Structures are given as structure tokens and as C-alpha cells.
């Protein structure tokens, strides 16, 4: 297998892993938790 093909496959694997983690986070973390966490952040400066 050529180097360019390997790099392309690894890139596709990374994209698939990021997409899967994004989808799993959306399913596993309730929206209420996210809203509460974002509301409790307070000023950042």
C-alpha cells in the first residue's frame, strides 16, 4: 500500500472517530446538563 493511500485511510478513520464521538456525546449527555453547565460558567475574564 502506498503512503498516500495510508494517509488518506488514516484521515478517514479520524473523521469517522470524531463523528462517532460527537454523535455519542449527543446521545449520552442530556441537553439539560449542557444548558446548566453553560449557564453556570459565569464571566471568563
C-alpha positions as CSV (number, residue, x, y, z in Angstrom):
1,X,0.0,0.0,0.0
2,X,1.3,3.4,-0.9
3,X,2.0,6.1,1.6
4,X,-0.7,8.4,0.1
5,X,-3.3,5.7,0.4
6,X,-2.3,5.1,4.0
7,X,-2.6,8.8,4.9
8,X,-6.0,9.0,3.3
9,X,-7.2,6.0,5.2
10,X,-5.9,7.3,8.5
11,X,-7.6,10.6,7.8
12,X,-10.9,9.0,7.0
13,X,-10.6,6.9,10.2
14,X,-10.0,10.1,12.2
15,X,-13.1,11.8,10.7
16,X,-15.2,8.7,11.5
17,X,-13.9,8.6,15.1
18,X,-14.7,12.3,15.6
19,X,-18.1,11.9,14.1
20,X,-18.9,8.9,16.2
21,X,-17.7,10.7,19.4
22,X,-19.9,13.7,18.5
23,X,-22.9,11.6,18.0
24,X,-22.4,9.6,21.1
25,X,-21.9,12.7,23.2
26,X,-25.2,14.0,21.8
27,X,-26.9,10.8,22.9
28,X,-25.2,10.2,26.3
29,X,-25.1,13.8,27.7
30,X,-28.6,15.3,28.4
31,X,-29.3,18.7,27.0
32,X,-30.3,20.0,30.4
33,X,-26.8,19.3,31.7
34,X,-25.2,21.2,28.9
35,X,-27.6,24.2,29.4
36,X,-26.9,24.2,33.1
37,X,-23.1,23.9,32.6
38,X,-23.1,26.7,30.1
39,X,-25.3,28.9,32.3
40,X,-23.1,28.4,35.4
41,X,-19.9,29.3,33.6
42,X,-20.0,32.9,34.7
43,X,-17.6,35.6,33.4
44,X,-14.4,34.3,31.9
45,X,-12.4,37.5,32.4
